[in-house]
Amino acid sequence: MDKLPRWSGKKIINIFEKDGWTVDRIEGSHYILVKEGTENILVIPVHGKKPIKIGLLKGLIKDAGLINEEFLILCYNKKRR
């Protein structure tokens, strides 16, 4: 399994948007993402170009209903297979 990327919050948001998540609102430096058909929300901090820590990213992936491999497919392929 490949390692999870160390990317900024903005880039991570773009990846989740490929999976159908949309930005619902912004509260300070935290972006709140929602997805139709699920009650979960994702809270992603955006602090400039500072990367998201791996533990937080793993939690976000789990809360989104994905596994690491599915997230990596979204990261490096334009279309989900």
N, CA, C and O atoms as CSV, one atom per row, in Angstrom:
chain,resi,resn,atom,element,x,y,z
A,1,MET,N,N,0.846,-1.182,0.000
A,1,MET,CA,C,0.000,0.000,0.000
A,1,MET,C,C,0.886,1.237,0.000
A,1,MET,O,O,1.873,1.308,0.732
A,2,ASP,N,N,0.526,2.204,-0.823
A,2,ASP,CA,C,1.248,3.464,-0.866
A,2,ASP,C,C,0.969,4.278,0.384
A,2,ASP,O,O,-0.036,4.078,1.067
A,3,LYS,N,N,1.873,5.197,0.669
A,3,LYS,CA,C,1.682,6.086,1.812
A,3,LYS,C,C,0.644,7.146,1.479
A,3,LYS,O,O,0.494,7.541,0.322
A,4,LEU,N,N,-0.066,7.600,2.494
A,4,LEU,CA,C,-1.022,8.681,2.305
A,4,LEU,C,C,-0.253,9.982,2.070
A,4,LEU,O,O,0.821,10.182,2.638
A,5,PRO,N,N,-0.800,10.861,1.238
A,5,PRO,CA,C,-0.085,12.101,0.913
A,5,PRO,C,C,-0.099,13.098,2.067
A,5,PRO,O,O,-1.020,13.100,2.884
A,6,ARG,N,N,0.912,13.933,2.127
A,6,ARG,CA,C,0.982,15.039,3.090
A,6,ARG,C,C,0.657,16.318,2.329
A,6,ARG,O,O,1.560,17.037,1.902
A,7,TRP,N,N,-0.630,16.600,2.160
A,7,TRP,CA,C,-1.079,17.743,1.388
A,7,TRP,C,C,-1.817,18.735,2.262
A,7,TRP,O,O,-2.225,18.421,3.380
A,8,SER,N,N,-1.981,19.934,1.738
A,8,SER,CA,C,-2.701,20.991,2.450
A,8,SER,C,C,-4.192,20.660,2.512
A,8,SER,O,O,-4.686,19.794,1.791
A,9,GLY,N,N,-4.892,21.373,3.392
A,9,GLY,CA,C,-6.327,21.175,3.532
A,9,GLY,C,C,-7.085,21.431,2.248
A,9,GLY,O,O,-8.035,20.714,1.935
A,10,LYS,N,N,-6.675,22.453,1.494
A,10,LYS,CA,C,-7.353,22.782,0.229
A,10,LYS,C,C,-7.261,21.616,-0.754
A,10,LYS,O,O,-8.243,21.271,-1.410
A,11,LYS,N,N,-6.087,21.020,-0.850
A,11,LYS,CA,C,-5.897,19.904,-1.778
A,11,LYS,C,C,-6.712,18.687,-1.319
A,11,LYS,O,O,-7.290,17.981,-2.145
A,12,ILE,N,N,-6.757,18.445,-0.022
A,12,ILE,CA,C,-7.548,17.323,0.516
A,12,ILE,C,C,-9.035,17.546,0.234
A,12,ILE,O,O,-9.754,16.603,-0.096
A,13,ILE,N,N,-9.491,18.782,0.363
A,13,ILE,CA,C,-10.888,19.107,0.043
A,13,ILE,C,C,-11.187,18.762,-1.410
A,13,ILE,O,O,-12.227,18.175,-1.709
A,14,ASN,N,N,-10.280,19.125,-2.315
A,14,ASN,CA,C,-10.468,18.813,-3.737
A,14,ASN,C,C,-10.606,17.315,-3.975
A,14,ASN,O,O,-11.391,16.890,-4.823
A,15,ILE,N,N,-9.851,16.517,-3.234
A,15,ILE,CA,C,-9.928,15.058,-3.380
A,15,ILE,C,C,-11.294,14.553,-2.930
A,15,ILE,O,O,-11.907,13.734,-3.615
A,16,PHE,N,N,-11.774,15.032,-1.787
A,16,PHE,CA,C,-13.086,14.585,-1.309
A,16,PHE,C,C,-14.208,15.068,-2.227
A,16,PHE,O,O,-15.237,14.401,-2.336
A,17,GLU,N,N,-14.034,16.194,-2.878
A,17,GLU,CA,C,-15.042,16.661,-3.830
A,17,GLU,C,C,-15.173,15.702,-5.007
A,17,GLU,O,O,-16.254,15.588,-5.585
A,18,LYS,N,N,-14.105,15.014,-5.373
A,18,LYS,CA,C,-14.181,14.001,-6.435
A,18,LYS,C,C,-15.080,12.846,-6.033
A,18,LYS,O,O,-15.630,12.158,-6.893
A,19,ASP,N,N,-15.236,12.625,-4.725
A,19,ASP,CA,C,-16.076,11.546,-4.206
A,19,ASP,C,C,-17.503,12.016,-3.924
A,19,ASP,O,O,-18.303,11.257,-3.379
A,20,GLY,N,N,-17.829,13.251,-4.285
A,20,GLY,CA,C,-19.197,13.737,-4.112
A,20,GLY,C,C,-19.426,14.632,-2.915
A,20,GLY,O,O,-20.554,15.074,-2.696
A,21,TRP,N,N,-18.398,14.917,-2.131
A,21,TRP,CA,C,-18.525,15.808,-0.983
A,21,TRP,C,C,-18.507,17.253,-1.475
A,21,TRP,O,O,-17.799,17.577,-2.429
A,22,THR,N,N,-19.285,18.121,-0.824
A,22,THR,CA,C,-19.305,19.541,-1.178
A,22,THR,C,C,-19.106,20.382,0.081
A,22,THR,O,O,-19.463,19.973,1.186
A,23,VAL,N,N,-18.531,21.561,-0.115
A,23,VAL,CA,C,-18.338,22.481,1.011
A,23,VAL,C,C,-19.693,23.084,1.356
A,23,VAL,O,O,-20.317,23.753,0.533
A,24,ASP,N,N,-20.134,22.838,2.577
A,24,ASP,CA,C,-21.413,23.357,3.055
A,24,ASP,C,C,-21.247,24.754,3.627
A,24,ASP,O,O,-22.058,25.645,3.378
A,25,ARG,N,N,-20.165,24.931,4.409
A,25,ARG,CA,C,-19.913,26.236,5.014
A,25,ARG,C,C,-18.467,26.286,5.505
A,25,ARG,O,O,-17.770,25.273,5.565
A,26,ILE,N,N,-18.051,27.474,5.846
A,26,ILE,CA,C,-16.720,27.685,6.392
A,26,ILE,C,C,-16.879,28.363,7.734
A,26,ILE,O,O,-17.549,29.390,7.845
A,27,GLU,N,N,-16.262,27.787,8.756
A,27,GLU,CA,C,-16.301,28.368,10.098
A,27,GLU,C,C,-14.870,28.655,10.520
A,27,GLU,O,O,-14.148,27.752,10.943
A,28,GLY,N,N,-14.463,29.909,10.405
A,28,GLY,CA,C,-13.078,30.276,10.687
A,28,GLY,C,C,-12.176,29.673,9.638
A,28,GLY,O,O,-12.320,29.961,8.450
A,29,SER,N,N,-11.247,28.838,10.066
A,29,SER,CA,C,-10.339,28.187,9.123
A,29,SER,C,C,-10.727,26.726,8.878
A,29,SER,O,O,-9.930,25.957,8.339
A,30,HIS,N,N,-11.936,26.341,9.267
A,30,HIS,CA,C,-12.391,24.968,9.094
A,30,HIS,C,C,-13.501,24.901,8.049
A,30,HIS,O,O,-14.504,25.610,8.134
A,31,TYR,N,N,-13.295,24.037,7.071
A,31,TYR,CA,C,-14.280,23.835,6.016
A,31,TYR,C,C,-15.135,22.630,6.396
A,31,TYR,O,O,-14.613,21.576,6.760
A,32,ILE,N,N,-16.451,22.796,6.307
A,32,ILE,CA,C,-17.397,21.736,6.650
A,32,ILE,C,C,-17.925,21.155,5.343
A,32,ILE,O,O,-18.547,21.862,4.551
A,33,LEU,N,N,-17.676,19.867,5.121
A,33,LEU,CA,C,-18.116,19.196,3.904
A,33,LEU,C,C,-19.271,18.254,4.220
A,33,LEU,O,O,-19.291,17.608,5.268
A,34,VAL,N,N,-20.224,18.182,3.308
A,34,VAL,CA,C,-21.367,17.281,3.441
A,34,VAL,C,C,-21.511,16.490,2.146
A,34,VAL,O,O,-21.000,16.883,1.097
A,35,LYS,N,N,-22.219,15.366,2.245
A,35,LYS,CA,C,-22.481,14.540,1.069
A,35,LYS,C,C,-23.916,14.073,1.129
A,35,LYS,O,O,-24.383,13.584,2.158
A,36,GLU,N,N,-24.607,14.227,0.025
A,36,GLU,CA,C,-25.995,13.806,-0.038
A,36,GLU,C,C,-26.091,12.303,0.200
A,36,GLU,O,O,-25.307,11.527,-0.346
A,37,GLY,N,N,-27.042,11.909,1.006
A,37,GLY,CA,C,-27.246,10.495,1.294
A,37,GLY,C,C,-26.518,9.995,2.526
A,37,GLY,O,O,-26.611,8.816,2.870
A,38,THR,N,N,-25.793,10.886,3.193
A,38,THR,CA,C,-25.101,10.494,4.411
A,38,THR,C,C,-25.304,11.568,5.467
A,38,THR,O,O,-25.461,12.747,5.152
A,39,GLU,N,N,-25.298,11.147,6.716
A,39,GLU,CA,C,-25.453,12.104,7.813
A,39,GLU,C,C,-24.108,12.605,8.309
A,39,GLU,O,O,-24.051,13.562,9.082
A,40,ASN,N,N,-23.010,11.963,7.872
A,40,ASN,CA,C,-21.673,12.370,8.305
A,40,ASN,C,C,-21.295,13.727,7.739
A,40,ASN,O,O,-21.779,14.138,6.684
A,41,ILE,N,N,-20.429,14.405,8.454
A,41,ILE,CA,C,-19.805,15.623,7.946
A,41,ILE,C,C,-18.302,15.463,8.097
A,41,ILE,O,O,-17.826,14.709,8.946
A,42,LEU,N,N,-17.569,16.177,7.269
A,42,LEU,CA,C,-16.116,16.203,7.375
A,42,LEU,C,C,-15.705,17.625,7.726
A,42,LEU,O,O,-16.167,18.578,7.097
A,43,VAL,N,N,-14.851,17.774,8.711
A,43,VAL,CA,C,-14.340,19.083,9.118
A,43,VAL,C,C,-12.851,19.098,8.796
A,43,VAL,O,O,-12.064,18.371,9.403
A,44,ILE,N,N,-12.479,19.936,7.834
A,44,ILE,CA,C,-11.102,19.963,7.361
A,44,ILE,C,C,-10.496,21.335,7.640
A,44,ILE,O,O,-10.999,22.346,7.149
A,45,PRO,N,N,-9.420,21.379,8.426
A,45,PRO,CA,C,-8.762,22.657,8.690
A,45,PRO,C,C,-7.929,23.095,7.487
A,45,PRO,O,O,-7.246,22.287,6.858
A,46,VAL,N,N,-7.998,24.383,7.183
A,46,VAL,CA,C,-7.192,24.941,6.099
A,46,VAL,C,C,-6.353,26.053,6.704
A,46,VAL,O,O,-6.852,27.134,7.014
A,47,HIS,N,N,-5.084,25.768,6.865
A,47,HIS,CA,C,-4.156,26.740,7.437
A,47,HIS,C,C,-3.043,27.005,6.433
A,47,HIS,O,O,-1.911,26.553,6.605
A,48,GLY,N,N,-3.383,27.739,5.391
A,48,GLY,CA,C,-2.413,28.035,4.346
A,48,GLY,C,C,-1.945,26.766,3.657
A,48,GLY,O,O,-2.753,25.930,3.253
A,49,LYS,N,N,-0.631,26.632,3.528
A,49,LYS,CA,C,-0.064,25.459,2.862
A,49,LYS,C,C,0.375,24.388,3.855
A,49,LYS,O,O,1.046,23.428,3.476
A,50,LYS,N,N,0.001,24.546,5.119
A,50,LYS,CA,C,0.375,23.577,6.145
A,50,LYS,C,C,-0.333,22.245,5.863
A,50,LYS,O,O,-1.550,22.218,5.675
A,51,PRO,N,N,0.427,21.141,5.833
A,51,PRO,CA,C,-0.195,19.851,5.498
A,51,PRO,C,C,-1.064,19.311,6.635
A,51,PRO,O,O,-0.834,19.580,7.814
A,52,ILE,N,N,-2.064,18.545,6.227
A,52,ILE,CA,C,-2.932,17.844,7.174
A,52,ILE,C,C,-2.125,16.696,7.783
A,52,ILE,O,O,-1.427,15.980,7.064
A,53,LYS,N,N,-2.216,16.519,9.088
A,53,LYS,CA,C,-1.494,15.429,9.748
A,53,LYS,C,C,-2.128,14.089,9.378
A,53,LYS,O,O,-3.327,13.996,9.114
A,54,ILE,N,N,-1.295,13.069,9.368
A,54,ILE,CA,C,-1.721,11.746,8.901
A,54,ILE,C,C,-2.858,11.171,9.746
A,54,ILE,O,O,-3.786,10.577,9.196
A,55,GLY,N,N,-2.809,11.332,11.052
A,55,GLY,CA,C,-3.880,10.812,11.907
A,55,GLY,C,C,-5.229,11.438,11.586
A,55,GLY,O,O,-6.245,10.745,11.545
A,56,LEU,N,N,-5.238,12.741,11.361
A,56,LEU,CA,C,-6.473,13.430,10.990
A,56,LEU,C,C,-6.956,12.951,9.625
A,56,LEU,O,O,-8.150,12.714,9.436
A,57,LEU,N,N,-6.041,12.809,8.680
A,57,LEU,CA,C,-6.421,12.355,7.345
A,57,LEU,C,C,-7.027,10.952,7.396
A,57,LEU,O,O,-8.023,10.684,6.724
A,58,LYS,N,N,-6.436,10.059,8.187
A,58,LYS,CA,C,-6.992,8.710,8.321
A,58,LYS,C,C,-8.406,8.755,8.889
A,58,LYS,O,O,-9.275,8.001,8.453
A,59,GLY,N,N,-8.641,9.638,9.863
A,59,GLY,CA,C,-9.980,9.789,10.432
A,59,GLY,C,C,-10.969,10.329,9.420
A,59,GLY,O,O,-12.113,9.879,9.366
A,60,LEU,N,N,-10.540,11.286,8.620
A,60,LEU,CA,C,-11.413,11.844,7.583
A,60,LEU,C,C,-11.781,10.784,6.550
A,60,LEU,O,O,-12.931,10.697,6.119
A,61,ILE,N,N,-10.805,9.986,6.161
A,61,ILE,CA,C,-11.056,8.916,5.188
A,61,ILE,C,C,-12.075,7.929,5.750
A,61,ILE,O,O,-12.995,7.510,5.047
A,62,LYS,N,N,-11.909,7.564,7.000
A,62,LYS,CA,C,-12.846,6.635,7.648
A,62,LYS,C,C,-14.242,7.247,7.744
A,62,LYS,O,O,-15.233,6.585,7.437
A,63,ASP,N,N,-14.321,8.517,8.172
A,63,ASP,CA,C,-15.619,9.187,8.294
A,63,ASP,C,C,-16.318,9.331,6.943
A,63,ASP,O,O,-17.546,9.375,6.878
A,64,ALA,N,N,-15.531,9.403,5.860
A,64,ALA,CA,C,-16.103,9.523,4.521
A,64,ALA,C,C,-16.593,8.177,3.987
A,64,ALA,O,O,-17.190,8.111,2.912
A,65,GLY,N,N,-16.338,7.102,4.744
A,65,GLY,CA,C,-16.778,5.779,4.309
A,65,GLY,C,C,-15.853,5.150,3.288
A,65,GLY,O,O,-16.267,4.267,2.536
A,66,LEU,N,N,-14.606,5.594,3.252
A,66,LEU,CA,C,-13.625,5.075,2.310
A,66,LEU,C,C,-12.564,4.274,3.051
A,66,LEU,O,O,-12.473,4.324,4.277
A,67,ILE,N,N,-11.774,3.545,2.297
A,67,ILE,CA,C,-10.567,2.937,2.839
A,67,ILE,C,C,-9.385,3.654,2.189
A,67,ILE,O,O,-9.549,4.351,1.187
A,68,ASN,N,N,-8.210,3.482,2.756
A,68,ASN,CA,C,-7.037,4.207,2.264
A,68,ASN,C,C,-6.804,4.004,0.773
A,68,ASN,O,O,-6.469,4.955,0.068
A,69,GLU,N,N,-6.976,2.784,0.283
A,69,GLU,CA,C,-6.738,2.496,-1.127
A,69,GLU,C,C,-7.708,3.275,-2.020
A,69,GLU,O,O,-7.311,3.781,-3.070
A,70,GLU,N,N,-8.975,3.374,-1.611
A,70,GLU,CA,C,-9.957,4.142,-2.391
A,70,GLU,C,C,-9.583,5.616,-2.417
A,70,GLU,O,O,-9.712,6.276,-3.447
A,71,PHE,N,N,-9.121,6.130,-1.287
A,71,PHE,CA,C,-8.707,7.523,-1.227
A,71,PHE,C,C,-7.517,7.765,-2.163
A,71,PHE,O,O,-7.467,8.779,-2.860
A,72,LEU,N,N,-6.571,6.840,-2.175
A,72,LEU,CA,C,-5.403,6.989,-3.043
A,72,LEU,C,C,-5.793,6.953,-4.517
A,72,LEU,O,O,-5.190,7.649,-5.334
A,73,ILE,N,N,-6.796,6.148,-4.863
A,73,ILE,CA,C,-7.297,6.128,-6.241
A,73,ILE,C,C,-7.848,7.507,-6.601
A,73,ILE,O,O,-7.597,8.013,-7.694
A,74,LEU,N,N,-8.598,8.111,-5.682
A,74,LEU,CA,C,-9.120,9.455,-5.927
A,74,LEU,C,C,-7.988,10.469,-6.072
A,74,LEU,O,O,-8.094,11.410,-6.858
A,75,CYS,N,N,-6.916,10.281,-5.324
A,75,CYS,CA,C,-5.793,11.215,-5.357
A,75,CYS,C,C,-5.064,11.207,-6.682
A,75,CYS,O,O,-4.715,12.262,-7.211
A,76,TYR,N,N,-4.833,10.022,-7.218
A,76,TYR,CA,C,-3.918,9.904,-8.348
A,76,TYR,C,C,-4.572,9.552,-9.667
A,76,TYR,O,O,-3.888,9.491,-10.689
A,77,ASN,N,N,-5.872,9.318,-9.679
A,77,ASN,CA,C,-6.592,9.070,-10.925
A,77,ASN,C,C,-7.704,10.096,-11.062
A,77,ASN,O,O,-8.316,10.498,-10.072
A,78,LYS,N,N,-7.958,10.509,-12.267
A,78,LYS,CA,C,-8.983,11.527,-12.476
A,78,LYS,C,C,-10.380,10.955,-12.311
A,78,LYS,O,O,-11.287,11.662,-11.871
A,79,LYS,N,N,-10.570,9.685,-12.657
A,79,LYS,CA,C,-11.882,9.067,-12.538
A,79,LYS,C,C,-11.790,7.869,-11.612
A,79,LYS,O,O,-10.812,7.121,-11.625
A,80,ARG,N,N,-12.840,7.704,-10.802
A,80,ARG,CA,C,-12.897,6.563,-9.891
A,80,ARG,C,C,-13.318,5.331,-10.659
A,80,ARG,O,O,-14.239,5.388,-11.473
A,81,ARG,N,N,-12.651,4.217,-10.406
A,81,ARG,CA,C,-12.966,2.974,-11.120
A,81,ARG,C,C,-13.916,2.125,-10.355
A,81,ARG,O,O,-14.285,1.044,-10.813
